[in-house]
């Protein structure tokens, strides 16, 4: 994915989204359900019913960009519909795009105790 500028907010749109929607349908969902402006420069992330497909909607200053990713194996970790919208960091978005559980990542390296 093309990296958005520093300071860009990333919003996960909790619940399921009809993945047949394109630019206009997703922008309308951002306005009506999330009560946000889809042209503000934030990234809005949507997940389908099966959980293996996500779409990202982003206004880059010149037009709307729509990115999609489908996992061949596994599912994207997603918040419950009761959460509405969830703000994540760009690092958490990167983990999500890789199919990693972004909610509680674990370090694989532990520093040696100085003794």
C-alpha positions as CSV (number, residue, x, y, z in Angstrom):
1,X,0.0,0.0,0.0
2,X,1.1,3.6,-0.6
3,X,1.9,5.1,2.8
4,X,-0.3,7.9,3.9
5,X,1.4,11.0,5.3
6,X,2.5,11.1,9.0
7,X,-0.3,11.9,11.4
8,X,-3.0,10.3,9.3
9,X,-5.7,8.6,11.5
10,X,-6.7,5.0,10.7
11,X,-10.3,3.9,11.5
12,X,-11.5,0.3,11.5
13,X,-15.2,0.2,10.7
14,X,-16.4,-2.5,13.1
15,X,-18.9,-5.1,12.0
16,X,-19.5,-6.5,8.5
17,X,-19.5,-4.5,5.3
18,X,-21.0,-5.5,1.9
19,X,-17.8,-5.9,0.0
20,X,-19.6,-5.3,-3.3
21,X,-19.5,-1.6,-2.4
22,X,-17.1,0.6,-4.2
23,X,-16.0,4.2,-3.8
24,X,-19.4,5.8,-3.4
25,X,-21.0,3.1,-1.2
26,X,-18.1,3.0,1.2
27,X,-17.9,6.9,1.3
28,X,-21.6,6.9,2.1
29,X,-21.1,4.4,4.9
30,X,-18.4,6.6,6.4
31,X,-20.7,9.6,6.4
32,X,-23.9,7.9,7.5
33,X,-22.7,5.2,9.9
34,X,-19.4,6.6,11.2
35,X,-20.4,10.3,11.0
36,X,-17.0,11.2,9.5
37,X,-16.0,13.0,6.4
38,X,-14.5,10.5,3.9
39,X,-12.6,13.4,2.2
40,X,-10.7,14.4,5.4
41,X,-7.5,12.3,4.6
42,X,-8.1,9.6,7.2
43,X,-7.9,5.9,6.2
44,X,-11.2,3.9,6.7
45,X,-10.9,0.1,6.8
46,X,-13.8,-2.3,6.1
47,X,-14.0,-6.1,6.5
48,X,-16.4,-8.5,4.7
49,X,-18.6,-11.2,6.2
50,X,-16.1,-14.1,5.7
51,X,-13.2,-12.1,7.2
52,X,-10.7,-12.8,4.5
53,X,-11.2,-9.5,2.6
54,X,-10.6,-5.9,3.6
55,X,-10.9,-2.7,1.8
56,X,-9.3,0.6,2.6
57,X,-10.7,4.0,1.6
58,X,-8.4,7.0,1.6
59,X,-8.6,10.6,0.2
60,X,-5.1,11.5,-0.9
61,X,-5.8,15.1,-1.6
62,X,-6.6,14.6,-5.3
63,X,-9.1,11.8,-5.2
64,X,-10.4,8.7,-3.4
65,X,-8.1,5.7,-3.3
66,X,-9.6,2.2,-2.8
67,X,-7.3,-0.6,-1.8
68,X,-8.3,-4.2,-1.2
69,X,-6.5,-7.2,0.2
70,X,-7.6,-10.9,0.5
71,X,-5.9,-13.4,2.6
72,X,-5.4,-16.8,1.0
73,X,-5.4,-18.4,4.4
74,X,-6.7,-17.1,7.7
75,X,-8.9,-14.2,8.7
76,X,-8.3,-10.6,9.6
77,X,-8.7,-9.9,13.3
78,X,-11.6,-7.5,13.7
79,X,-13.4,-5.6,16.6
80,X,-17.0,-6.5,17.5
81,X,-19.9,-4.5,15.9
82,X,-20.7,-3.0,19.3
83,X,-17.4,-1.1,19.1
84,X,-18.6,1.0,16.1
85,X,-15.3,2.4,15.0
86,X,-11.9,1.8,16.4
87,X,-8.8,4.0,15.9
88,X,-5.6,2.1,15.3
89,X,-2.0,3.3,14.7
90,X,-0.3,2.9,11.4
91,X,1.8,0.1,12.9
92,X,-1.3,-1.8,14.0
93,X,-2.7,-1.3,10.4
94,X,0.5,-2.8,9.0
95,X,0.1,-5.8,11.4
96,X,-3.5,-6.2,10.4
97,X,-2.6,-6.2,6.7
98,X,-0.2,-9.0,7.3
99,X,-2.8,-11.1,9.1
100,X,-1.3,-10.6,12.5
101,X,-3.4,-10.1,15.7
102,X,-2.8,-6.3,16.1
103,X,-4.7,-6.1,19.4
104,X,-1.9,-7.7,21.6
105,X,1.3,-8.3,19.7
106,X,4.0,-10.1,21.5
107,X,7.7,-9.4,21.5
108,X,9.8,-12.3,20.3
109,X,13.0,-10.9,21.7
110,X,13.7,-10.4,25.3
111,X,16.7,-8.5,26.5
112,X,19.3,-10.3,28.6
113,X,19.3,-9.5,32.2
114,X,22.5,-7.7,33.3
115,X,23.8,-9.4,36.3
